[in-house]
Amino acid sequence: MDTERTLPRSNVANERLHQLIPGGAHTYAKGDDQYPECLAPVISHGVGAHVWDVDGNRYIEYGAGLRSVSLGHAHPRVTEAARRELDRGSNFVRPGILELEAAERFLTTVPTADMVKFAKNGSDVTTAAVRLARAATGRQLVAICADQPFFSTDDWFIGTTAMDAGIPARTRPLTVTFPYGDLAATEELLRRHDGQIACLMLEAASGQLEPPPGYLEGLRSLADTYGCVLIFDEMITGFRWSEAGAQGLYGVTPDLSTFGKALGNGFAVSALAGKRELMELGGLRGRGDRVFLLSTTHGAETHSLAAAMAVLQTYTEEGITARLHDLGERLAAGVREVAEGMGVGDHVLVRGRASNLVFATLDEHGRPSQQYRTLFLRQLVCGGVLGPSFVVSSALSGEDIERTVEVVSQACAVYRKALDAQDPTAWMGGRSVKPVFRRRA
């Protein structure tokens, strides 16, 4: 493996990006601080499961578009659907017929919801769900799962993170937290703030854990008992867990749910879905005071809605969710086998549902380590694998999986050397990668 790979054009582009764009990227998780020093490729283009950087290197890509490109880049059914709309106009002064067709398609795929409203970003719809819950209950507090990393860019969530600069101090106490999988602790929170909590918001399945038996049913019961709104954030679980999301897989229906990422296969589209009596609070036919729910100029762009319809159709007709699970299982088995073979099976760990795999890098004491993550990522990039996670797309081939496992095997050999030395510094190539949520630059 070429551990001395250099990316001169990418490095120049990164410097220019920082001069013009705060953070050098439009999403913090795409920042060059998430990659080894001088090994943060700037992407030129992508096709299927592969991307090319501006230096001409090709990579097998995982976690594409922060899990949004689940069918692979430039998927023909999706791009053709969007292309057909480009010559027909993208935005009108009144609803287009495509809005009706997209809503019908979505609600057929996710039959646990009665109504849907489209937007552009996940934060648009999670915040809209919070607003609906507060309006419906007359309560101010929002309860979110403490063990899940991200819900919104808006104040009600960012105020709970280490990057809370710019968030008014008076808003921070309005968000409280509960632990995943612990019904007793959640009930204690609801009892302590009885009559004050508007909603419980969580991902139905945590990134690394399946819900314990009876957990989601228990949350449903607690929400009903204490009169709050149950919200499932399906940004990640939507379509990757089942075509109808986690709620379809586990058989527990929330009051509201939010979708995005895989819904557009890279096109900008998100969705708030839920029970009619709640959703109509933001409509024209509800009773009582109206809620300013979602009013987005670009929420009904025709090409993005057409792309979403094509994605939904592809998932249901081609069994995409099952394929994602199959690919993930093959990858996880291969990585675990080579990690064990290199003697690092207790240090390089693959976790999560097969369709949403992440990896953990542990030091010689078994503790999570950003330094060892740096070493591991460096070996992956140099081997032609762009893998901040092991989240698969359906465009991956068997050969892609085999090549990835081969690169991981070589990375584990280096990892073993670092463990034996009890110091990964010599193999990091510079400063360590950093967590996204941190107080200092």
C-alpha positions as CSV (number, residue, x, y, z in Angstrom):
1,M,0.0,0.0,0.0
2,D,1.3,3.5,-0.9
3,T,1.5,5.1,2.6
4,E,3.3,8.1,1.1
5,R,0.4,9.1,-1.2
6,T,0.2,12.9,-1.7
7,L,-2.8,14.9,-2.9
8,P,-1.3,18.2,-4.1
9,R,-4.3,19.5,-5.9
10,S,-6.7,18.5,-3.1
11,N,-4.5,20.2,-0.6
12,V,-4.4,23.4,-2.6
13,A,-8.2,23.2,-3.1
14,N,-8.7,22.7,0.7
15,E,-6.7,25.8,1.4
16,R,-8.8,27.8,-1.0
17,L,-12.0,26.3,0.4
18,H,-11.0,27.6,3.9
19,Q,-10.4,31.0,2.4
20,L,-13.9,31.2,1.0
21,I,-16.1,28.9,3.0
22,P,-16.1,28.8,6.9
23,G,-14.8,25.4,7.8
24,G,-13.9,24.6,4.2
25,A,-17.1,22.6,3.7
26,H,-20.8,23.0,4.0
27,T,-21.2,20.2,6.5
28,Y,-18.9,19.8,9.5
29,A,-18.7,16.1,9.1
30,K,-17.1,16.7,5.6
31,G,-14.3,18.9,7.1
32,D,-10.7,18.1,6.4
33,D,-10.2,17.9,10.2
34,Q,-12.1,14.6,9.9
35,Y,-9.2,13.1,7.8
36,P,-5.5,12.6,8.3
37,E,-3.3,15.6,7.6
38,C,-2.8,16.3,3.9
39,L,-5.0,13.3,3.0
40,A,-8.4,14.9,2.7
41,P,-9.4,14.3,-1.0
42,V,-11.5,17.0,-2.7
43,I,-14.0,15.2,-5.0
44,S,-14.2,15.8,-8.7
45,H,-17.1,13.4,-9.5
46,G,-18.7,10.1,-8.6
47,V,-20.4,7.2,-10.4
48,G,-22.0,4.3,-8.6
49,A,-19.9,3.4,-5.5
50,H,-16.8,5.2,-6.8
51,V,-15.6,8.8,-6.6
52,W,-12.6,10.5,-8.1
53,D,-10.6,13.3,-6.5
54,V,-9.2,16.4,-8.3
55,D,-5.8,14.6,-8.2
56,G,-7.2,11.8,-10.4
57,N,-7.3,9.1,-7.7
58,R,-10.3,6.7,-7.6
59,Y,-11.8,5.5,-4.3
60,I,-14.4,3.0,-3.2
61,E,-16.7,5.3,-1.2
62,Y,-18.6,4.5,2.0
63,G,-21.1,6.7,3.8
64,A,-21.7,8.7,0.6
65,G,-23.2,12.1,1.1
66,L,-23.4,11.5,4.8
67,R,-25.5,8.3,4.2
68,S,-27.7,10.1,1.6
69,V,-26.5,8.4,-1.6
70,S,-27.7,4.9,-0.8
71,L,-28.3,3.9,-4.5
72,G,-24.9,5.1,-5.6
73,H,-23.9,8.3,-7.5
74,A,-25.7,9.3,-10.7
75,H,-28.2,6.4,-10.4
76,P,-29.8,6.3,-13.8
77,R,-33.4,6.0,-12.7
78,V,-33.0,8.9,-10.3
79,T,-31.1,11.2,-12.6
80,E,-33.4,10.5,-15.5
81,A,-36.4,11.3,-13.4
82,A,-34.9,14.6,-12.3
83,R,-33.7,15.4,-15.8
84,R,-37.2,15.0,-17.3
85,E,-38.4,17.8,-15.0
86,L,-35.6,20.3,-15.8
87,D,-37.2,21.4,-19.0
88,R,-40.7,21.7,-17.5
89,G,-39.9,24.3,-14.9
90,S,-38.7,23.8,-11.3
91,N,-40.8,26.1,-9.1
92,F,-44.2,27.7,-9.6
93,V,-46.5,30.3,-7.9
94,R,-49.0,27.5,-7.1
95,P,-48.5,23.8,-6.1
96,G,-47.5,21.6,-9.0
97,I,-49.2,18.3,-9.7
98,L,-45.9,16.6,-8.9
99,E,-46.3,17.6,-5.3
100,L,-49.5,15.5,-5.1
101,E,-47.9,12.6,-6.9
102,A,-44.8,12.7,-4.6
103,A,-47.0,12.8,-1.5
104,E,-49.1,9.9,-2.7
105,R,-45.9,7.9,-3.5
106,F,-44.4,8.7,-0.1
107,L,-47.5,7.8,1.9
108,T,-47.9,4.6,0.0
109,T,-44.4,3.6,0.9
110,V,-44.7,4.8,4.6
111,P,-48.4,3.9,5.3
112,T,-48.1,4.6,9.0
113,A,-48.3,8.3,8.2
114,D,-51.5,10.2,7.2
115,M,-49.9,13.4,5.7
116,V,-46.5,14.6,4.6
117,K,-44.9,17.9,3.9
118,F,-41.6,18.2,2.0
119,A,-38.7,20.5,2.7
120,K,-34.9,20.5,1.9
121,N,-32.9,19.6,5.0
122,G,-33.3,17.3,7.9
123,S,-33.2,20.2,10.3
124,D,-36.1,21.9,8.6
125,V,-38.4,19.0,9.4
126,T,-37.1,18.0,12.9
127,T,-37.6,21.6,14.0
128,A,-41.1,21.6,12.4
129,A,-41.9,18.5,14.3
130,V,-40.8,20.2,17.6
131,R,-42.9,23.2,16.8
132,L,-46.0,21.0,16.1
133,A,-45.5,19.2,19.4
134,R,-45.2,22.4,21.3
135,A,-48.3,23.8,19.7
136,A,-50.3,20.7,20.2
137,T,-49.4,20.3,23.8
138,G,-48.9,23.9,24.9
139,R,-45.7,22.8,26.5
140,Q,-42.1,24.1,26.1
141,L,-39.7,21.4,27.0
142,V,-38.3,19.0,24.4
143,A,-36.8,15.7,25.4
144,I,-34.2,14.2,23.1
145,C,-32.2,11.0,23.2
146,A,-28.8,11.7,24.8
147,D,-27.1,8.8,23.2
148,Q,-27.7,9.9,19.6
149,P,-25.4,12.4,17.9
150,F,-27.4,14.8,15.9
151,F,-31.0,16.1,15.4
152,S,-30.8,19.6,14.1
153,T,-28.8,22.7,13.4
154,D,-31.3,24.8,15.3
155,D,-31.0,26.2,18.8
156,W,-33.1,23.6,20.6
157,F,-30.5,21.0,19.7
158,I,-27.1,22.8,19.1
159,G,-27.5,24.4,22.5
160,T,-27.0,20.9,24.0
161,T,-23.6,20.3,22.3
162,A,-20.1,21.5,22.9
163,M,-20.5,24.0,20.0
164,D,-23.2,26.1,21.8
165,A,-21.6,29.5,21.1
166,G,-24.2,31.9,19.7
167,I,-27.1,30.0,21.3
168,P,-29.0,32.2,23.9
169,A,-28.5,30.8,27.4
170,R,-32.2,31.0,28.2
171,T,-33.0,28.5,25.4
172,R,-30.7,25.7,26.6
173,P,-32.8,24.6,29.6
174,L,-35.7,24.0,27.3
175,T,-34.1,20.8,26.0
176,V,-33.7,17.8,28.3
177,T,-32.4,14.4,27.6
178,F,-33.2,10.7,28.2
179,P,-31.0,7.6,27.8
180,Y,-31.6,5.2,24.9
181,G,-33.1,1.9,26.0
182,D,-34.0,2.9,29.5
183,L,-37.7,3.2,30.0
184,A,-37.5,3.7,33.8
185,A,-35.1,6.7,33.4
186,T,-37.4,8.1,30.7
187,E,-40.5,7.8,32.9
188,E,-38.6,9.4,35.8
189,L,-37.8,12.4,33.5
190,L,-41.4,12.6,32.4
191,R,-42.6,12.4,36.0
192,R,-40.1,15.1,37.1
193,H,-41.3,17.4,34.4
194,D,-44.9,16.3,34.5
195,G,-47.0,18.4,32.2
196,Q,-44.0,20.3,30.7
197,I,-42.5,18.0,28.1
198,A,-44.0,18.5,24.6
199,C,-42.2,15.5,22.9
200,L,-39.9,12.6,23.0
201,M,-37.6,12.7,20.0
202,L,-35.2,9.9,19.1
203,E,-33.9,7.5,16.4
204,A,-35.9,4.4,16.8
205,A,-32.7,2.3,16.5
206,S,-29.5,3.7,17.9
207,G,-26.5,3.8,15.6
208,Q,-25.0,0.6,17.2
209,L,-27.9,-1.0,19.0
210,E,-31.2,-2.5,18.2
211,P,-34.1,-1.4,20.4
212,P,-34.4,-3.7,23.5
213,P,-37.5,-5.9,23.4
214,G,-40.6,-3.8,24.3
215,Y,-38.6,-0.6,24.3
216,L,-40.4,1.3,21.5
217,E,-43.7,0.0,22.6
218,G,-42.9,1.3,26.1
219,L,-42.0,4.7,24.7
220,R,-45.3,4.7,22.8
221,S,-47.1,4.0,26.1
222,L,-45.2,6.6,28.1
223,A,-46.0,9.3,25.5
224,D,-49.6,8.4,25.6
225,T,-49.7,8.3,29.4
226,Y,-47.9,11.7,29.9
227,G,-49.6,13.4,26.9
228,C,-46.5,14.2,24.9
229,V,-45.8,13.6,21.2
230,L,-43.6,10.7,20.1
231,I,-41.3,11.6,17.2
232,F,-39.0,9.2,15.3
233,D,-36.1,10.8,13.5
234,E,-35.8,8.5,10.5
235,M,-33.0,10.4,8.7
236,I,-30.8,7.4,8.9
237,T,-33.2,4.5,9.6
238,G,-35.6,5.7,6.8
239,F,-35.4,3.2,4.0
240,R,-32.1,1.6,5.3
241,W,-34.1,-0.3,7.9
242,S,-37.0,-1.1,5.7
243,E,-38.8,0.6,2.8
244,A,-41.3,2.0,5.4
245,G,-38.5,3.0,7.8
246,A,-37.8,1.8,11.4
247,Q,-41.5,2.3,12.3
248,G,-42.4,-0.2,9.5
249,L,-39.8,-2.7,10.6
250,Y,-40.5,-2.6,14.4
251,G,-44.3,-2.1,14.1
252,V,-44.5,1.0,16.4
253,T,-46.2,4.1,15.0
254,P,-44.9,7.5,16.2
255,D,-47.1,10.6,16.1
256,L,-44.6,12.3,13.8
257,S,-41.6,11.2,11.9
258,T,-38.9,12.9,9.8
259,F,-37.1,11.6,6.7
260,G,-34.3,12.8,4.5
261,K,-30.9,11.5,3.4
262,A,-31.7,8.4,1.4
263,L,-35.0,9.9,0.3
264,G,-33.3,11.9,-2.4
265,N,-30.2,9.9,-3.2
266,G,-28.2,13.1,-3.0
267,F,-30.9,15.5,-4.1
268,A,-32.1,18.0,-1.5
269,V,-35.4,16.7,-0.1
270,S,-36.7,15.9,3.3
271,A,-40.1,15.1,4.7
272,L,-42.2,15.6,7.9
273,A,-44.9,12.9,8.1
274,G,-47.4,12.0,10.8
275,K,-50.9,11.9,12.1
276,R,-53.5,14.1,10.5
277,E,-54.7,15.8,13.7
278,L,-51.2,17.1,14.3
279,M,-50.2,17.8,10.7
280,E,-53.3,19.8,10.1
281,L,-52.3,22.3,12.8
282,G,-50.0,23.7,10.1
283,G,-52.7,23.5,7.4
284,L,-55.8,25.5,6.3
285,R,-58.5,23.1,7.6
286,G,-57.5,22.6,11.2
287,R,-59.3,24.2,14.1
288,G,-57.9,26.7,16.5
289,D,-54.8,28.9,16.0
290,R,-52.6,28.0,13.0
291,V,-49.1,26.9,13.3
292,F,-46.4,28.3,11.0
293,L,-45.2,24.8,10.2
294,L,-43.0,24.8,7.1
295,S,-43.0,27.4,4.3
296,T,-40.0,26.7,2.2
297,T,-39.4,28.4,-1.2
298,H,-37.7,25.4,-2.6
299,G,-39.5,22.6,-0.8
300,A,-41.5,21.7,-3.9
301,E,-38.7,21.9,-6.5
302,T,-39.9,19.5,-9.2
303,H,-36.6,17.8,-9.9
304,S,-36.0,16.9,-6.3
305,L,-39.5,15.5,-5.8
306,A,-39.2,13.6,-9.0
307,A,-35.8,12.2,-7.7
308,A,-37.5,11.2,-4.4
309,M,-40.3,9.4,-6.3
310,A,-37.7,7.5,-8.3
311,V,-35.8,6.5,-5.2
312,L,-39.0,5.2,-3.5
313,Q,-39.9,3.2,-6.6
314,T,-36.4,1.8,-6.9
315,Y,-36.4,0.7,-3.3
316,T,-39.7,-1.1,-3.4
317,E,-39.3,-2.6,-6.9
318,E,-35.6,-3.7,-6.6
319,G,-35.4,-4.8,-2.9
320,I,-32.7,-2.2,-2.1
321,T,-33.0,-2.5,1.6
322,A,-32.3,-6.3,1.5
323,R,-29.4,-5.6,-0.8
324,L,-27.9,-3.1,1.6
325,H,-28.2,-5.6,4.4
326,D,-26.5,-8.3,2.3
327,L,-23.6,-6.1,1.3
328,G,-23.1,-4.9,4.8
329,E,-23.1,-8.4,6.2
330,R,-20.5,-9.5,3.7
331,L,-18.3,-6.4,4.5
332,A,-18.6,-6.8,8.3
333,A,-17.7,-10.5,8.1
334,G,-14.7,-9.8,6.0
335,V,-13.4,-6.9,8.2
336,R,-13.9,-8.9,11.3
337,E,-12.0,-11.9,9.8
338,V,-9.0,-10.0,8.8
339,A,-8.9,-7.9,12.0
340,E,-8.8,-11.2,14.0
341,G,-6.2,-12.6,11.6
342,M,-3.9,-9.6,12.2
343,G,-4.4,-9.7,16.0
344,V,-6.4,-6.5,16.3
345,G,-9.9,-8.0,16.5
346,D,-10.4,-6.4,19.9
347,H,-9.3,-3.0,18.6
348,V,-10.8,-2.6,15.2
349,L,-14.5,-3.2,15.7
350,V,-17.4,-3.1,13.2
351,R,-20.7,-2.1,14.8
352,G,-24.3,-1.3,13.9
353,R,-27.0,-2.7,11.6
354,A,-25.6,-4.2,8.4
355,S,-27.1,-1.4,6.3
356,N,-25.5,1.2,8.5
357,L,-22.1,0.0,9.7
358,V,-19.6,2.1,11.6
359,F,-16.2,1.2,13.0
360,A,-14.5,1.9,16.2
361,T,-10.7,2.2,16.8
362,L,-9.5,1.3,20.2
363,D,-6.0,1.8,21.7
364,E,-3.9,-0.7,23.5
365,H,-6.0,-0.2,26.7
366,G,-9.3,-0.8,24.8
367,R,-10.3,2.9,24.9
368,P,-11.7,4.8,21.8
369,S,-8.8,6.6,20.2
370,Q,-8.8,9.4,17.6
371,Q,-5.1,8.7,17.1
372,Y,-5.7,5.2,16.1
373,R,-8.6,6.3,14.0
374,T,-6.2,8.6,12.2
375,L,-3.8,5.8,11.5
376,F,-6.6,3.6,10.2
377,L,-8.2,6.2,8.0
378,R,-4.7,7.0,6.5
379,Q,-4.2,3.4,5.5
380,L,-7.7,3.3,4.0
381,V,-7.3,6.5,1.9
382,C,-3.9,5.4,0.7
383,G,-5.4,2.1,-0.3
384,G,-8.2,3.7,-2.3
385,V,-11.0,3.4,0.2
386,L,-12.8,6.6,1.3
387,G,-14.4,5.3,4.5
388,P,-15.2,7.5,7.4
389,S,-17.7,4.7,8.1
390,F,-18.6,1.4,6.5
391,V,-22.1,2.5,5.5
392,V,-22.8,0.8,2.2
393,S,-24.6,1.8,-1.0
394,S,-26.4,-0.6,-3.2
395,A,-24.0,0.3,-6.0
396,L,-21.1,-1.6,-4.4
397,S,-20.0,-4.8,-6.2
398,G,-18.6,-8.0,-4.8
399,E,-15.2,-6.9,-6.1
400,D,-15.6,-3.6,-4.2
401,I,-16.2,-5.5,-1.0
402,E,-13.2,-7.8,-1.6
403,R,-10.9,-4.9,-2.3
404,T,-12.1,-3.1,0.8
405,V,-11.4,-6.1,2.9
406,E,-7.9,-6.4,1.4
407,V,-7.2,-2.7,2.2
408,V,-8.5,-3.2,5.7
409,S,-6.3,-6.2,6.2
410,Q,-3.2,-4.1,5.2
411,A,-4.4,-1.4,7.6
412,C,-4.8,-3.9,10.4
413,A,-1.2,-5.0,9.9
414,V,0.0,-1.4,10.5
415,Y,-2.4,-1.1,13.4
416,R,-0.8,-4.2,15.0
417,K,2.6,-2.5,14.7
418,A,1.3,0.6,16.4
419,L,-0.2,-1.5,19.2
420,D,3.0,-3.3,19.8
421,A,4.8,0.0,20.0
422,Q,2.0,1.4,22.2
423,D,2.2,4.6,20.2
424,P,0.5,5.2,16.8
425,T,2.3,8.5,16.2
426,A,4.8,7.2,13.7
427,W,2.0,6.0,11.4
428,M,-0.4,9.0,11.7
429,G,1.4,11.2,9.2
430,G,0.7,14.3,11.3
431,R,-2.0,15.7,13.6
432,S,-4.9,13.6,14.8
433,V,-8.4,13.7,13.3
434,K,-10.9,15.5,15.6
435,P,-14.4,15.0,16.8
436,V,-17.0,17.3,15.1
437,F,-18.5,18.6,18.3
438,R,-15.8,20.3,20.2
439,R,-15.5,23.7,21.8
440,R,-12.2,24.9,20.4
441,A,-10.9,24.9,16.8
